[in-house]
């Protein structure tokens, strides 16, 4: 007899791994830029590789955890997004004081195009 399996998780991703997308970065005092990225790339790495100043101020520069999801200094606000899942329970716990549109760049692989605000 045929077996039917149902999953309670998210559906198929909106964009395939490796798809080219744009990440638009809005940062006070800087020109808005759109970075080329691929679905599956780590958001923190894309930002840092493109010289986006993710860690402003000496405390953040010296105290960042290097992408381990501990310091919360890489928090970015998603102004618009397409195809991204909601933030994880871990993020909800670590950055509970922020609205649900705020995510930790280090813990998120790019899932589609987005416009983000960097502090």
N, C-alpha and C positions, 0 to 999 in steps of 0.2 A: 504494500500500500504506500502511496506517496506520503512524504513527511512535509509538514508545513512548519516553517520556523519564522517567528515574528520577533522583531527586535524593538526594544523600547528606547533606543538611542536616537541621536540625530540621523537625518536622512543622508543621502549622498551629498558630497560637497558640491557647492554651486559651480566651482571652478576646479579643473584638473590640476594636479601638481605640475609645476613647470610653466603654467600659463603666465604670460607677461601681463602685468597690471601696473597701475600707477598709484603711488602713495603720495598724496598731497600733504605737505607739512606747513602748518600755520604756526608762526612763532613771533611773539611780540618783539618789535624792534628789528625784525628781519623780513626780507622779501619772501612771499609765499612761493614755495617750490614744489614741483612734482618729481618724485624720484622713481626711476624704473625699478621694478622688482618682479620677482617670480613667486607664484603661489607655492608655499612650502618653505620659503626663506624665513629666517628669524627676523622679526620686526626690529629688535634692538640692534642687531648686527647691520641691517640695511641702513638704519639711521646713523649709526656710528661710522660705517664705511663711507657714507656720503657727507661726513663732516657736520651733521646736525648736532648742535650742542645740547645733548640730552641731560648732562649733569652740570647745571649752572650753579656756581658758588663753590667755595672751597669745601664746605661740609659734604656736598654731594660728590665732588670730584674725588675726595679722599675716602669717603665712607661708602661708596657704592660697592655692592657685593659681587660685581663682575658677571652678573647675569644669572644669579642663583635664585632669584625671587624672594630675597630676604629683606632688602633695604627699602624697597618700594620707591626709590628715587627715579626710576625709569617710567613712572606712571604717565600715561598720555591719555588725552580725552578724544574719543572718537566723535567727530562732528557729523560725519556721514560714513556709511559703510555699505558694502554690498556683498552678501554671502558669508559674513562672519557669524560664528556661533556666539551665544551669550558668554559672558566671562565665567570662569570656572568657580567652583565652590571655594577653592583655595584663595583665589583672588578676592572673592566676596569677603572672606575672613581677613585677609591681609590689608585690604583697602576699603573696609566697610564704611569709613567716614566719607568716601567719595561717591558721587552718583554712579549708577550702573554703566554709564557710557565710558567710564575711566577703566583702563586696562594696564597691566604691566607689560611693557614692550618685550622684556626678556622672556616671558612665558608664552608669548604668542607668535606662532608662525603665521605668515601672511595667508589669508584665506580668500582674498578678493581685493578689489580697489577700495581705497578709503581716503578720507580726509581726517587728519588728526591735528589736535592742538597740543603743542609741546610748551610746557611752562618756561 
